[in-house]
Amino acid sequence: MATKTASKRKKNPTKQGNRQVGYCKPPKDKQFGKPDGNPRHDGAWKKEESARGKFEMWIKMTEKELTELLEKENIASFDESTINLILQLQKMTRLLQEMVTKLEKERDIEKKIKLTSYCTNQLETIMIITEKLSNQIYGAPVQKVEQTNIELKPILPPLEEKE
């Protein structure tokens, strides 16, 4: 009886100029760092391209710059919602500052009370917006749930075995 043995076929590289090209040997112009090759980098993520990096950059921008960013056609929905929240936050903060200056100038006690309650509501709104932003960028905080197992008592008596 004759037995067949499987032989592995060796990959024969082709010649390109004076250099062998083939398995694990790309052409010179396609190697890392070359114009037509893969760009050379350390593989780490870039902070300015991450959600956190963008958020920190947008916080430093003015309202005008942020509205210009929103007018771009190719903006991701996540980026758009984050920029809208930042715009709301900036407007609410500006409004709150105006109300505080009015409050300081006001002499009528009833108006002071109304302005104080209005400022408190605005501050609560700012806190909600800030919480939404931080949850969007950094993720919601971990919530622990305690689970207790309750042992159930049998309702019916156990069945007796028949012999």
Secondary structure, 3 states (H helix, E strand, C coil): CCCCCCCCCCCCCEEECCEEEECCECCHHHCCCCCCCCCCCCCCCCHHHCHHHHHHHHHCCCHHHHHHHHCCCCCCHHHHHHHHHHHHHHHHHHHHHHHHHHHHHCCCHHHHHHHHHHHHHHHHHHHHHHHHHHHHHHCCCCCCCCCCCCCCCCCCCCCCCCC
